[in-house]
Amino acid sequence: MERDYKLLEQLTRLGDDVLINVEEVATLTGFAEITIQQRTIKGFPRPVPGPRRLRWRLGDVRVWGRGATSPISSARRGGR
């Protein structure tokens, strides 16, 4: 997966309470969108409850990212 560095730069300027979608989470974490949608990543924050789309609080993803070693090793521990 190629990272969208322009989007990544925009996300770094946002506050922790901003809700982000699957595409944005994928850009931040390096995981594929389908992996995020399936919610198989061990310890990954739960999405914010909502009627339609999956959304995550940016601050929760940032905190998780500081504790995760790498996307590949995290996915293997939790998803398979």
C-alpha positions in Angstrom: 0.0 0.0 0.0 1.3 3.4 -0.9 1.1 6.1 1.7 -0.6 9.4 0.9 1.9 11.8 2.4 -0.2 14.8 1.7 -3.1 13.4 3.7 -0.6 12.3 6.4 0.7 15.8 6.7 -2.9 17.2 7.0 -3.7 14.7 9.7 -0.8 15.6 11.8 -2.2 19.1 12.2 -5.5 18.0 13.5 -6.6 17.8 17.2 -7.1 14.5 19.0 -10.9 14.8 19.1 -11.3 14.8 15.3 -13.0 11.7 13.9 -11.2 10.0 11.0 -12.4 7.4 8.5 -11.0 4.1 7.4 -8.8 5.7 4.6 -7.3 8.1 7.1 -6.6 5.4 9.6 -4.9 3.3 6.9 -2.7 6.3 6.0 -1.7 6.8 9.6 -1.1 3.1 10.5 0.1 1.6 7.2 -2.5 -1.2 7.4 -4.8 -1.9 4.5 -8.3 -0.5 4.7 -9.8 -4.0 4.7 -7.7 -5.0 7.7 -9.0 -1.9 9.6 -12.6 -2.6 8.5 -12.4 -6.2 9.7 -11.1 -5.0 13.1 -8.7 -7.8 13.6 -5.7 -5.8 14.9 -5.1 -6.7 18.5 -5.4 -3.8 20.8 -6.5 -1.4 18.1 -9.1 1.2 19.4 -12.7 0.6 18.8 -14.5 2.9 16.3 -16.8 5.6 17.7 -20.4 4.4 17.6 -22.3 5.8 14.7 -25.1 5.1 12.3 -23.2 4.5 9.1 -19.5 4.8 8.6 -16.6 3.6 10.8 -14.9 6.5 12.5 -12.1 6.6 15.0 -11.0 9.4 17.4 -7.6 10.6 16.1 -6.2 10.8 19.6 -7.1 7.1 20.2 -5.2 6.0 17.1 -2.3 8.2 18.0 -2.0 6.7 21.4 -2.3 3.2 20.0 0.4 4.0 17.4 2.8 5.0 20.1 2.5 1.6 21.7 2.5 -0.6 18.6 5.8 -2.0 17.4 4.9 -2.2 13.7 1.8 -2.8 11.6 2.9 -6.2 10.4 3.9 -7.7 13.8 0.8 -6.2 15.4 -1.5 -7.7 12.8 0.1 -11.1 13.1 -0.3 -11.2 16.8 -4.0 -10.3 16.8 -5.4 -11.4 13.5 -4.2 -14.8 12.5 
